[in-house]
Amino acid sequence: MIAWFEVPVIEMERAKIFYETIFDVSISVNEFGGFKMGWFPDKNKPGEANGSLVQHENYVPSLKKGVLIYFSCEDVSEVLNKVEEAGGQVLQYKTEIGEGHGFMGILKDTEGNRIALHSNA
């Protein structure tokens, strides 16, 4: 049911490099009426969310407030292993959710956001 998400950032280039490094993707940066947006690769599939990094005075990163976004990945451990070298911090290492729901982990990005990861393996 998620259609779009936005991750607040303070410094777009730093955030762009962080997310490109940990997810092995390319993020394209665009500006719209005072908003600087770093678009994640388009899923092009109905039912799969697309999203963006957003730098704007009304967007404030948070480690404790707001919605927690879960990024899907092949293996939570593989992504978490890249976090510290990319400038972030691992807050929760790969943890089994239980009852066949896969695994999760939580990181702090370079902007101060709490971001979660999910994988089935």
C-alpha positions in Angstrom: 0.0 0.0 0.0 3.0 2.3 0.3 3.3 4.4 -2.9 6.0 6.9 -2.1 8.4 7.7 0.7 10.7 10.6 1.5 13.8 10.5 3.7 14.8 13.9 5.1 18.5 14.9 4.6 20.7 17.8 5.7 23.4 17.5 3.0 22.2 15.9 -0.2 25.6 14.8 -1.6 26.6 13.1 1.6 23.3 11.3 1.9 23.4 10.3 -1.8 26.8 8.8 -1.4 25.8 6.9 1.7 22.7 5.3 0.2 24.4 4.6 -3.1 27.2 2.9 -1.2 25.1 0.7 1.1 22.5 -0.3 -1.5 24.7 -0.4 -4.6 22.3 1.9 -6.6 22.4 5.2 -8.4 20.4 8.1 -7.1 19.5 11.0 -9.4 19.4 14.5 -7.8 16.7 17.0 -9.1 15.5 20.4 -7.8 11.9 21.5 -7.7 10.8 24.8 -6.3 13.3 24.9 -3.4 13.2 21.1 -2.9 16.4 19.1 -3.6 15.4 15.5 -4.2 17.5 12.4 -4.7 15.4 9.8 -6.4 16.0 6.1 -5.7 15.7 3.9 -8.7 12.1 3.5 -9.9 10.6 0.1 -9.2 8.3 0.3 -12.2 6.0 -2.3 -10.5 2.6 -1.6 -9.1 2.5 -2.3 -5.3 6.2 -1.5 -4.8 7.1 1.8 -3.3 9.3 4.4 -4.9 11.0 7.2 -2.9 13.4 10.0 -2.6 15.9 11.7 -0.3 14.7 15.3 0.3 16.6 18.4 1.3 14.4 21.2 2.4 14.0 23.5 5.4 10.7 21.7 6.4 12.3 18.2 6.3 14.1 17.3 9.5 16.0 14.0 10.0 15.1 12.2 13.2 16.5 9.3 15.2 13.5 8.9 17.5 10.5 10.6 16.0 8.3 9.9 13.0 7.7 6.9 10.8 10.3 4.1 10.5 11.0 3.1 6.9 12.0 -0.5 6.1 14.1 -0.9 3.0 13.9 -4.4 1.4 17.2 -6.1 0.6 18.6 -9.5 -0.2 20.4 -9.9 3.2 20.3 -7.5 6.1 23.8 -8.4 7.1 25.3 -7.5 3.7 23.9 -4.0 3.9 24.7 -3.5 7.6 28.3 -4.5 6.8 28.6 -1.4 4.6 27.0 1.2 7.0 29.9 2.2 9.2 32.4 2.5 6.3 29.8 4.7 4.5 29.6 7.0 7.5 26.5 5.6 9.3 26.1 3.6 12.5 24.5 0.2 13.1 21.9 0.5 15.8 20.5 -3.1 15.7 22.3 -6.0 13.9 20.5 -8.6 11.9 17.7 -10.0 14.1 15.2 -12.8 13.2 11.7 -11.5 13.4 10.1 -14.9 14.0 7.2 -16.9 12.6 8.7 -16.9 9.1 8.7 -13.1 8.8 12.4 -12.9 7.9 15.0 -10.6 9.4 15.5 -7.0 10.3 18.2 -4.5 11.3 18.3 -0.8 12.1 20.9 1.8 11.1 21.5 5.5 11.7 22.3 7.2 8.3 24.7 10.1 7.8 21.8 12.6 8.2 20.7 11.3 11.6 17.7 9.2 10.5 16.8 5.9 11.9 16.3 3.5 9.0 15.3 -0.2 9.1 16.2 -3.1 6.7 14.2 -6.3 6.0 15.2 -9.5 4.2 13.8 -13.0 4.0 17.3 -14.5 4.3 
